[in-house]
Amino acid sequence: MSTADIALETVSLGKCFRRTWALRDCTFSLPARKITALVGPNGAGKTTLLQLAAGLLQPTAGEVRVFGRSPLTHPIETLPRLGFVAQDHPLYRGFTVADLLTMGRKMNPRWDQQAAIARLEKLHIPLDTRAGKLSGGQQAQVALALALSKRPDLLLLDEPLASLDPLARRDFLRVLLDATMEQGLSVMLSSHIISDLERVCEYLIILSASRVQLAGDIDEILRTHKRLIAPRTDPEAVASLHNVIEVSHTERQTTLLVRLNGHMFDPSWVIQDVSLEDIVLAYLGQSRASQQSAEKVRRTDARNDAPVALSGVTEEEEAAR
Amino acid sequence: MIWMTWRQHRREALIFALIFAAIAIYIVVLGHAMYDDYYHMTGGVNVAQCRQQPAELESNLCQGLIGTFNDKYGNYSATTQQVVLAIIILPALVGMFVGAPMVSRELESGTFRLAWTQSVTRRRWLLTKIGMLAGALLLVVAAFIPLIFWWEKPFALGDSGLGSLIYPIEGILPLAYMLFGLALGFAVGALLRRTVAAVGVTLAAYVATALAIYIWARPNLLPPISTTWDSYLTDRSAEVSLNAWTLYNGYIDRAGHHISYGEAFQTCAPDGRVIDGPGTAYAACIHAHGWLTTIIWQPADRFWAFQGIESALLAALALALVALTLWLVRRRIV
């Protein structure tokens, strides 16, 4: 990927709150003009990562760059290109919706007032109501409308679907998809459920236990991850060639979830496709297991936990470093 | 940002505009009643004439008139105390209810995540708000400067000065205290991140600073003049200029210890009858103890120098507090 195609890039990014690492060794490159899903369990560091990208947090380690620049040291260049909606979608409660739109217009050079009004009218949100009087879902919609009407190049959304009903979710995801295609918008949105996002997202980051477990193009993730089934056996031979994410044995058979490095020639294994949800769950299970073993062994070498790099960072690039 | 500042602070602006207007109206009404009395003729003379003609100051009629007038309107009258109190607590109120909540309220409600992800940088967000709030307040307070001088003129004549009760509300000092109170609120709010705590700490810090300035800083803004003489041999009290701010008036011994008049009276005039002056028995006793009369004082003509130094001190403090706020908002918060 050339720099123009990278919306967001992190290098060994880490954030520590009072001796607890909320995010560690986070390295990935987010492709522009695509919707990226940031998934992981509660407390995985999703909010920390999004706030670091929005320039609301100062990194403890490493770097975060939005279109090549740090949002904290180059706010004049990056802020107009960034849209951010926090998890609790904060609004000034005493402001009317119209006041909030005026705020957006006065504070953003690329503001699209017509789009903002049209969007809120379509959602039947009255402009003369105070934000504090709106329902939770309406407040979320207003916050999203503010971020969208800013016409950012990168939109960062923290759990945007949580406050929306299923119909509103589908509608909102469609709006995002249109914006990526028509205006070249890049989106990163966090969620702890993947099923909603599979249809619209092209890129996936799995975050767990404060670390990136997987970052890559979803098509490629689906292509390279397979389920292997064979009569009960030791998976060592497979593990020497491919990355085994998950192993499960029954009395008679062994099932593996692997990331293939190249082709799989061993005819003793039956190869099946896996759903994205299963892949996510496998990675989350793996990170939990490695976290537990890490606590037992007290490993000092952090490299063992380095994220599995997929198309985001290719092997050549990694070697070039 | 200008619209945003107005929209977010218009309620406070309205409330403080009403408070300022109420104080101004009170001063004007009080001043009118006072000037009526000032020029009211009693027995062919009024307070204004008594004040302007030193010869008549000696007359019983004039002394009575001035005494009554000063009791009613003077430096230590209830009305003056009310006006001074109302004006000196204003910067604390502004710091508590405009300054302290500005950053802390955004942090508490989470709206900083909305405000600081618009296209406006935090530096501009903060400096625009501070600039507009400080500018508006300074304009209003500046309008009080001539009002205060007009109001205090009839009674402040013989008793004005650096040490007086009304000194902190005279001249440019109210501007400096207003800037300081506001900046203190900003910094405390950004530091504590909790509005209620910030309001309380702002008040405490303001009162502590104002007291520290009053007790320690103001008497020594310029080195005071010390006039010392042996009262048995001479009397140099005339060297102390009219309306001077007296910091110490008493005796010192050879080691430099202070001896109050009370102690001296007990020693040298146990019967309570003191006739002082060169050559008197009392002065001879003082002389025998090796005590020297000492007056430590600040001349009244240092008024504007003192105003300038104290204002510069407060403005520098305010600037440092604004710089601290800016650093906290840009680099340290969350």
Interface residues (C-beta under 8 A of the other chain):
Chain A: Q51 A54 G55 L56 L57 Q58 P75 I76 L79 P80 L82 G83 F84 A86 D88 P90 L91 Y92 R93 F95 D99 T102 M103 G104 K106 M107 N108 P109 R110 A143 L146 K150
Chain B: M1 I2 W3 M4 R7 Q8 S109 G110 T111 F112 R113 L114 W116 T117 Q118 S119 V120 T121 R122 R123 R331 R332 V334
